[in-house]
Amino acid sequence: PDQYWYNVLHGLIHEFFHHYQRAHTIDRAMGMSGDCCGLYNPVEVPPFWSEGAAIVFPDMFLWEKFYELDHTKRNNFKRWDEDQEYWGSSGPMVCQGFDTYLCDKLVGVYRNVKQGIQEDGGQCYLGSRDGVGLDGVVRQPRYDWAMSAYYLAYYASHQIMWADIPRDMWSMGLPAAFQNHVGLTVDEFAASFSNFMNSGSPDDPPPEGFFTEKPLSELVDFWSLKTNPSGMTQ
């Protein structure tokens, strides 16, 4: 089906973004000490940043570039816009079986994640893939990596999430780089995310700006990492 090609493209962009992230850990592993298999001097990066931030980027990239893609033009596909109802299962194929970002800007996913957090007690932990925190303690439940990354961009900025934190990961490790740029420890950020998702009803829409439609070039200066590269301390 047609939506398959957008899934493939999303996956390619996601994996390429991992290459971008990994480049800034230089000789250190992009993982956590609690992960398996003897990683070399890991920068202690939890998956809500390594995976979540790498999901947010292709979501936003495809939204911005959707109408420039040949497959979109050939088939006259449409993405969801503010004046449309959610396409659902009766809409064009691009909106069926996809991650729904092109179809409702993840509003449905946002509501489902919020409802799940509230039903499960409201506390979220952002540890390793197996739930091991920076202090070595396993905590559950862990929640949607992508949604917590969206919250990070909303709370701080896309520039901080995608450029400022990776610039300092090699020299400082992610926990210190995160606290330096966000102003919260990872655990404090998890508590802030928990409080955010517990406020109001799951049926409430996301706050304005949570899923921004601004072009990526207005949100982050990736080229700043060329003039002020990783491995350098300020």
HELIX and SHEET records of a PDB file:
HELIX    1   1 GLN A    3  ALA A   23  1                                  21    
HELIX    2   2 PRO A   47  SER A   50  1                                   4    
HELIX    3   3 GLY A   52  LYS A   65  1                                  14    
HELIX    4   4 PHE A   66  GLU A   68  5                                   3    
HELIX    5   5 ASP A   70  ASN A   75  1                                   6    
HELIX    6   6 GLY A   88  SER A   90  5                                   3    
HELIX    7   7 MET A   93  CYS A   95  5                                   3    
HELIX    8   8 TYR A  101  ASP A  104  1                                   4    
HELIX    9   9 VAL A  107  GLU A  119  1                                  13    
HELIX   10  10 TRP A  145  TYR A  155  1                                  11    
HELIX   11  11 HIS A  158  GLN A  159  1                                   2    
HELIX   12  12 ILE A  160  ASP A  164  3                                   5    
HELIX   13  13 ILE A  165  MET A  172  1                                   8    
HELIX   14  14 LEU A  174  VAL A  182  1                                   9    
HELIX   15  15 VAL A  186  ASN A  198  1                                  13    
HELIX   16  16 LEU A  216  LEU A  219  1                                   4    
HELIX   17  17 SER A  224  THR A  227  1                                   4    
END                                                                             
